[in-house]
Amino acid sequence: MTKIVYEIVEHNGGWAYKLDDVFSETFDTKEQATAAADDVAARQQVSGGDETIQYQDEDGIWRVEDEAGDDRPDVEIRDGSK
């Protein structure tokens, strides 16, 4: 199972959540950033229908895969400001 970790951090004079090196918008308070991350994490758990996806791998080869709509990631929110 895939694991996604959102981290709550200080950013641009406010607070944001980030995934790897990508930041969300900046929020005025840590509580607002945490609430937004909670919302995003909840949306990660919503199942969908089965889909066929196409993507280009790191070697430039196009791949086609069938993905189950109920294969949801494990999501964690961490306080990265400590």
C-alpha positions in Angstrom: 0.0 0.0 0.0 1.2 3.5 -0.8 1.8 5.8 2.1 1.4 9.6 1.8 2.7 11.9 4.5 1.6 15.5 4.7 3.8 17.7 6.9 2.6 20.9 8.6 5.4 23.6 8.3 6.1 27.3 8.5 6.1 28.7 5.0 6.1 32.2 3.5 5.3 34.0 6.7 2.5 31.6 7.6 1.8 27.9 7.6 1.4 25.2 4.9 1.2 21.5 4.5 3.6 19.9 2.1 4.1 16.6 0.4 7.7 15.9 -0.3 9.0 19.2 -1.7 5.6 20.6 -2.8 3.8 23.2 -0.6 0.2 24.0 -0.3 -1.0 27.6 -0.3 0.0 29.6 2.7 -2.4 29.8 5.6 -2.4 32.4 8.4 -2.4 29.9 11.2 -1.1 26.4 11.9 -4.6 25.4 12.7 -5.9 26.4 9.3 -3.1 24.5 7.6 -3.8 21.4 9.7 -7.5 21.6 8.9 -6.7 21.9 5.1 -4.4 18.9 5.4 -7.1 16.9 7.2 -9.5 17.7 4.4 -7.0 16.6 1.7 -6.2 13.4 3.6 -10.0 12.7 3.9 -10.4 13.1 0.1 -7.6 10.6 -0.4 -9.8 8.0 1.2 -12.7 8.4 -1.2 -13.1 5.4 -3.4 -13.8 5.7 -7.1 -14.5 3.4 -9.9 -12.0 1.1 -11.6 -9.9 2.9 -14.2 -7.4 2.2 -16.9 -4.5 4.7 -16.6 -1.6 5.5 -18.9 1.6 7.0 -17.8 5.2 7.4 -18.9 7.8 5.7 -16.6 11.2 7.0 -15.7 12.7 5.4 -18.8 10.3 7.1 -21.1 8.2 4.0 -21.8 4.4 4.4 -21.9 2.6 2.0 -19.6 -1.1 1.1 -19.4 -2.5 -0.4 -16.2 -5.9 -1.2 -14.7 -6.3 0.3 -11.3 -8.9 -0.6 -8.7 -10.9 2.4 -7.4 -10.8 1.1 -3.9 -7.0 0.9 -3.7 -6.5 3.9 -1.4 -3.3 5.1 0.2 -2.4 5.2 3.9 -2.3 8.9 4.8 -0.6 10.6 7.7 -0.3 14.2 8.8 2.8 15.2 10.8 3.7 18.4 12.6 7.0 19.3 10.9 7.4 22.5 12.9 8.8 20.8 16.0 
